[in-house]
Amino acid sequence: MNFWNDFLNFVFNTALPDSFNWLVFLSVVWLPLVLVPLVWEMWVRYAHFSWHLSRKYSLLEVKLPAETNKSPAAMELVLNALIQTGGEGTPYERYWLGKTRPWASLELCAMNGEVRFYIWCFEGQKNFLMASIYAQYPDVAIHEAEDYTKYVAENRDKLDVWLCQYDFTKPDPYPIKTYIDYGLSEDPDEEFKVDPLVSLIEILGTTNKDDQIWFQFIARAHKAESNLFNKKMPDKWLDQAKKEIQKIVDSASVERDGELYPAQAKMTTEKKDLIDALARSIAKSAFDVGIRCIQVFPRGQNSHIRRDVIKGAFRQFGSTNLNNIKPDDQDYNYYWQDPATYFPFLQKFLVPRNRRLAEHLFRCYQLRSFFFYPYRRGPHIPFLPWGTVGKPKPILVMNTEELATLYHFPGSTSRAPALKRIPSKRAEAPANLPI
């Protein structure tokens, strides 16, 4: 008994006070180590967000003609207009002024029984982007549209939202199945085209007028990042591709005297195709991409049927030996991840996880935010309202071929009645379009 009394006296009267004193004494060392990164992160977020709010943006709706036979290769050329890396060349521009390279949001939406194509961009990009679209698709009609998300934002008491984001199943350098794999680069006749995007449009065309489904592809030019001292860092995408190619080559080699030598018998057709696919993937310009989908439906309505469709929306773009796009939605597996849902009395103090996440991602969709605040990429802090929501989300890297496969203007092979088309072809693109 005396031992335990002496032990407790030592802990509470000597060890803890001494530890606290040492903690206070050493605060000149550890406190800056904690506060400086926190303050720096808050400043960078503020600088970027403040600069973004000062910019002007445009939402363009593209209406397709009744007849068109362009392949997705035309969209690749349009996407090249979005590859702009300027504006953040120096640390002063990046960290003090908050400048960033511009990005665009390519959007495919089903609303009011119609399927529509939108492109959201910086105001400074608008004219150049419109000129690029008209150059490749002279028969389309482009006009500025009101942001369709406003109606939902203003009627959140009547409408519920469910959101899903997407990720790759393999490392980024592995490409998805593109339009070239489907033979669309050869410009076959319309009746022989197999366009993987058409099946997604057909599904969207079955959406009733009470529901809305929005797909969003946010893209910016990919480039190797620079550190605080403006030293260019290695491009992880390119380095990872080279490592994957070397891994495949090594798997088709034999070891002799401690060294690897190529073995033709082990270099199968599948391995050769993988090497060719990886090499082709990094040979083209690339984008940083974020993919998300939002379903809007009347409050209280069951939406589980549509959720399964949304989760599997990109299956046709995947293959067993290359890459696949998988859903990374807001669902959870354990009750402790969302105690407010399982214990309703806690909702007086906590907002249920799914509702909090839905509101956050809906706001990010409205702002077309993915690479910067307010979209947050760190671990979830459940009891702090300013805490980051969700697990870390990677930025996908896709080349122009992959992105053009996911978002392009389909030809006449798509006969979905809901696909909004203009009744006749335009004579020509505007001759006085400013650039």
LINNORDA-V769044 format. One record per helix or strand of 3 or more residues. SS is the DSSP state (A for helix, B for strand). FROM is the first residue (numbers start at 1). LEN is the number of residues. Records with the same first field share a line. If there is no record, write none. Layout:
SS = FROM-LEN / FROM-LEN
This chain:
A = 2-24 / 27-28 / 73-10 / 91-6 / 123-14 / 149-6 / 184-3 / 190-3 / 196-10 / 236-16 / 264-3 / 269-14 / 304-8 / 315-3 / 335-8 / 344-5 / 353-15 / 400-7
B = 57-9 / 103-9 / 114-9 / 141-4 / 159-10 / 212-10 / 253-4 / 259-4 / 286-13 / 325-5 / 396-4
